[in-house]
Amino acid sequence: MKPAVIGIIACALLALAIAAFAPASLLDRRIAAASGGKVRLVDATGTVWNGRGALANETGTWRSPIAWTVAWTALAKGALAVALEPVAGTTTPRGTLDATTTGFSLHDVTIELPARALADALPGRVPVVLGGTVTLAAGEFAWDGQRGRGAFDVRWRDARLVAAGTIASLGSVDAAFVPQDGSLLARVTNSGGDVRIDGTVTLAAAGGSADLTVVAQPGAPDAIARALTGLGTPDGSGAVRIAWRSDAR
């Protein structure tokens, strides 16, 4: 075998060896860049192919343990297949995420995050504190940026909102997202709590929007109704409409 060929093979094997043992901590920079610095991977151990750590925000006010395994066989086909696994003492995340250059799909995925993580996803500085746990569940869902199939559910359990010193219980908030006209649309409702919520949330490549109506439930503390007036102008029934728009660019 010619020396040049041997050299090429040796370099290729060295590159594969380096990639195979690349530390999981390298993923922190990718996650930070993708989230605009709002989400980080901390306490990472293992490799980028088989590792564990915790997702957290920059200030450390929330964190969610995670473990993962990347399938080499999918990489050979130009795809990425990541199996999410719970860390000892937890039950989530679990399921499989498949991604290609044209889109992604979820298979039997369940992910739980502290509700505080929602505030980090909103633009700017949101003057509220969120409590409870948010769970995303998808049996089969696929999306290519314009079209999709299947659906996924988001449930906010023990939902609480603290603003201007007032604590409002929202009970359980539910949203079921389905593909529609190039975007993901969800009807949002809740059960229990001090406030009734009804409306829609839309997610698209260009950004997101929400159109919600909130009203204090009968018997709710007076402070709740007063706090709602800070979100908008109540109508004759006391309901307040909240309209939010966000540009992804």
N, C-alpha and C positions, 0 to 999 in steps of 0.2 A: 504494500500500500504506500502511495506517495506521501512524503512528509507533509505536504500542504493539506492533503485530505485528512491525515491524522490530526493536524492542528485544528482544522475546522470542527472535527468531531469532538475533540477535547474541549474547545471553547463552548460548543453547544451543551456538552455534558456539564461543564462548570456553570453555565447560565441556568440550567435546569436545577442543579443542586442549590444554587443561591436562591432561586425562586421557591424551591420546596421548603426551605428553612427561613424564609423571610418572616420577621417577627410580626405578630398581630398588631403591634403598636403602630405599624405603618399605615393602618387603615384609619387612624385618627385624623390624619391630614385630609384624606379623601372625604370623610364624613363631615369634617368642619367646613371644607370648601363647598360641598353640596348643600349644606344647611346655612350658609352664610355665617358660620361661626356660632350658631345657636345650639348645636348639638355636638358633643364630643364623645369619643370612645376612651374611657378611663380604665385603669387597672388591667390593661390587656395582657394576656399570657398566651402562650402557644404560638402558632403561625397564622399567616393570613388564610391558610387553607383549612386549618383546624384549630380554632382558638376560642377564647372566652374573655369577657370583660363586662363593662357596664356602660350603657348609654346615659349621658348626663348633660346638663347645661353647664355653661361656663362658671356660674356662681355656685354650683353644687347643691342647689335647692331641691333637685330631684335626681334620681338615678334609677335605672332599670337593668338588672343583670341579663346577660345574653350569652349564648354559646352558639357556634356555627360550624358547619362542615361544608366545604366546597367539593363538588364532584369533578374529578379530573376528566372523566369520560365525556362530560358535556362540553368542556373546554376544547376538546379535540374536534368538536362539531361547530365551534364558533359560538357557543352559548354559555351562559353562566347558570349553574344550578346550586342554590344554597339551601341546605337543610338547617332550619332553626331549631335549637334544642334548649330546654330549660336547664338552668343551673341548679345545683343541689339546693333543696328547700323551696323551690318554686315550681309552678306548673306550666308557665309560659316563658318565652315564646315557643311555639312549635309549628311545624308545617314546612312547606317547601316554596321557595321563590325561584322562578325561572326567568331569565332575562336574555334578550338578544338585542341587536342594534335597532330593531323595529318596535320593541315593546316588552311587556313583562306579563307574567301570569302568577297567580297564587293558588296553592293547592292545600286544602285543609289547614289553613293558617289561622292561628289565634295569637294575638299580641296584646299585652296589657301594659299601659303606661300610666303614671300618675297624672291626674288632670292638670297639674301645674305645667306639664309639657305642652298643653294646648296654648297657653298664654305665650310661650316662646314661638309658636308657629304663626301667631298673629303679627301683623305689621306694626312697627313702632313700639312704644311702651304703653301697655295696656294697664290702666290704674285699678286692676282688680286682682284678687287672689282666688284661684280655683282649687277646690277640694274634691276628693273622690278618686275613682279609678275609671279609666277609659279602656274599653276592650274592643279591638277590631277582630272580626271573625269572617272568614271567607272560605266556603267549601271549594268552589271553583270560580275563579274570576280571571279575565284576561283583558288587556288594554294595550292599544298600539298608538295612543296619543289622539286618535280621532274616533275609533270604533272599539267596541268591547263586547264581551259576552259574560253572562253570569251576574253576580251581585256580591256586595259585601255589606255587613252590618257593623254599625258603631253604637256601642251602648256606654253611657256615662252613668255609673252606679254611685249611689250616695253622693249625688252631685250637690256641690255647695259653691256659693259665690260670695266673696267678701269685698265690699266696696264702701268707702267712706265710713268705715266702722260698723257697717250693717251686714249681718250674716243672713243670707237667703238660702233656704233649702229648696233644691229643684227636684228632689226625688230621684227618679230614674229617667234619663233623657235618651231617646232612641232615634237613630237615623239609618235608613236602609238606602244605600247608594246603588243606582242602576244607570247604565249607559243610555244617553238620550241626546240626539242631535249634536254629536261631537263633544259632549261634556258628560260629567257625572252629576246626576240630580238626586237629591234625597229629600223626603218629607221628614220633618223634625217634629216630634211630639214628646210629651213627658207624662209621667204618672206620679202622683204624690207630691209632697213639697208645698212650699208657700206660694209658688208662682205657677201659672199655667202657660205653657209654651206651645206655639203652633206656627209652622211656616216651612220654608224650603231653604236648602243650601245647595249651591252649584259650584263644582270644581271643573276647571278647564285649563288648557295649556296657557292661555292668556291671563289667568288669575282665578280668583274665587269671589263668590258673593253670597250673601245671606239676606233673606227677607223674612223676618220673624215678628210675630205678635206676642207680647207678654202681658199678663194681667195678674194682679194679686188675687189669690184664692180667698173665698169667704173665710173670715176668722184669722187671716194672716196678720201678724203684727203691723201696726200703723207705719212703723219705720220702713217696712218693705214697700208699701205703696208710695211713700215719699221718695224712696230711693229710685223707684221706677221712673218717676217724673224727670229724673236727671238724665235718663236715656232718650227721652223724646217727649212729645206732647200727647197727653192722654186724650182719648176720644170720650164720647158721652158715657161709655160703659167703664171707663177707667183703663182700657187697654192701651198699650203703648207699642207703636211699630218701630222696629229696629231694622234699618237698612245698612248693609256694610258691603263695600267693594274693595278688592285688592288687585293691583296689577302685578303680575308675576315678573315683569321685566325690570 
